[in-house]
Amino acid sequence: MAGRSPLIGIDLGTTNSVAAYFRDGVVTFIENGLGHKLTPSVVALDPKTQTFLVGRAAKDILAASPHLAALDGRRCEAPSR
């Protein structure tokens, strides 16, 4: 099996997300830009730059301005009429 391409797995969870790869019988977790293996599953709009943030930065926006952030998106439903 040596020399084969790795298998990559991504878990987009409702609380946290994680990515890993499997190569030569070993699972290795991929760290995010902050060096953490888990990334909060949150997306937010930065009010100053009007850009989208994900992960820890978005979670920080959520604490201060919850109306600018989204989490637990799989449980959102269209409003009934």
N, C-alpha and C positions, 0 to 999 in steps of 0.2 A: 504494500500500500504506500510505501514511501514515495514521495514525488507527486502524489495526487493533489489536486486542488482541495483546499479546505471547504468544509460545509459551514455555512453561516446561518445562525439563528437569531431572530429578533422577536422579543416579547413586548408588544405594545400594551402594557397593562393599564388599568384604570387609575392606579395610584402611582406606579413607577414603570419605567421602561428599561430594558436591558438588552444588550447585544453580545453575542459570543461566537466563537468559531471553534470547530472541531478539526484537528489535524493530527495525524499519526497517533490516534488513540487518546489525545489530550484535549480537554475543553479549556479554552482561554477566554476570559471575559474581556470585553473591550471597554476601556475607560473613556469617559466623556472629556471634554476640554478642561474640566476642573479636576480631573484625576479620580473621579468617582465611578464606580461600576453601575450604580443605579442613577437614573435621571428621572426627576419628577415629571409625570405626564400632565403638564400644564402648558398652555399657550396663552400669551398675553400681548396686548398692543402697548408699546412704549409711547406714552403720551407726548414725550418731548420730540422723539425722532420719527414717530408714526411708522415704526418698523415692528415686525413681530419678533417676540422673544419666546424661547422654549426653555424647559427645564427649570433650574434653580433661579435664573433671572426672572422668569415668568412667575414663579412662585412668590418671589419678593414683591412683584407688582400686585399679585393677588391679595396679599396681606394689606396693602395700602389702598388699592383701588379695585375691589372685586368686580366692578362692572366692566373692567377692561380685560378680564381674564376668563378663560374657559378651562374647565377640567371635567373629567367624567363624561366626555362627549358621547359615549355609546349609550348613555341613558337619557339623552335629550330627546324629546318628542315634540312634534308639531302641536301647537295649541289647537284644542278642539273648538269648533264654531258653534 
